[in-house]
């Protein structure tokens, strides 16, 4: 089949893009054999990269249907349906829309025009063979099949990345909202109005179609909000007072000094009442014996008293105790005694209906000097004949 012209019919001008397409089509290199429907599927995936809309793809599908073979080869690549016939195969598309989308396909470099002298589309035959055809040439589609396939692969990876980023943004948004609700419910002070406004804005953004860069920026903003909320809701525990430069020496000092001290203090009676005085430092071995339920929550284990304080900081919210109640208990009782009280409460949590109210009550009693944690701890020690002072 002979292609006689590449210039458009009527008032349509010759463009630089058209000249580039002509030069590409006249390159003396063999064309690959490609499946037209596979090329169409790839082009549908990468439509955005070629500036195509859904209607343009429908028109291209209709054009391909006029090519009899499923494979696009070197010959017979010009199809010549009339606008009316083509519009019918394009699901009854209006001719004005059809012409607009044909121009879009030409501009994208996917088809080329071979216009006849009068602008009509037809073929000249000699017997069964077509010698000349005027219509739309599918050669550019074959020449760009590899580029279309690569663009489709890139578009697929980009879609996967967008899906993963949207998923991450949704999870971060959920974390931020739930942390914000927890803070408000427990009466914790913070910049909640600003954070709520930022979360509402992010929720509105997620209703739109966002690109990779936009989603990355949104994830960073949401992650910052979650970090800010976490910092506010997780107070930093006070550093334990050091009595020695060496932790090992300090630990041995606490255990050895308290061994005799606990025995003597428990035996003493105050002049005011008959209750034993509260030890200032309880050996960690005694705490482990009396309150084993807290051990799974100690990430680094319970080797020192400050480990117990850090564990209590993480645990109080899980027990339904607000940060306000917990901070007051630490302020009145001291960090060590408050943490020990929490460990005792956890050990008998099944018998406590309202842990927050119970700790508030104990704190109030401690403020007036009526509560010490030692009797509470001693009552939890297993009845094995081991006394507090004998624990390692």
Buried (B, 14 or more C-beta within 10 A) or exposed (E): BEBEEBEBBEEBEEEEEBEEBEEBBEEEEEBEEBEBEBBBBBBBBBBEBBEBEEBBBBBBBBBBBBBEEEEBBEEBBBBBBEBEEBBEBBEEBEEEBBBBBBBBBBBBBBBBBBBBEEEEBEBEEEEEEBEBBBBBBBBBBBBBBEBBBEBBEEBEEBEEBBEEBBEBBBEBBEBBBEBBEBBEEBEBEBEBEEBBEBBEEBEEBBEEEBEEEBBBEBBEBBBEBBEBBEEBBEEEBEEBEEEEEEEEEBBEBBBEEBBEBBEEBBEEEEEEEEEBBBBEBBBBBBBBBBBBBBEEBBEEEBEBBBBBBBBBBEBBBEBBBBBBBBBBBBEBBBBBBBBBBBBBBBBEEEEBEEBBEBBBEBBBEBBEEEBBBBEBBBEBBEEEEBBBBEBE
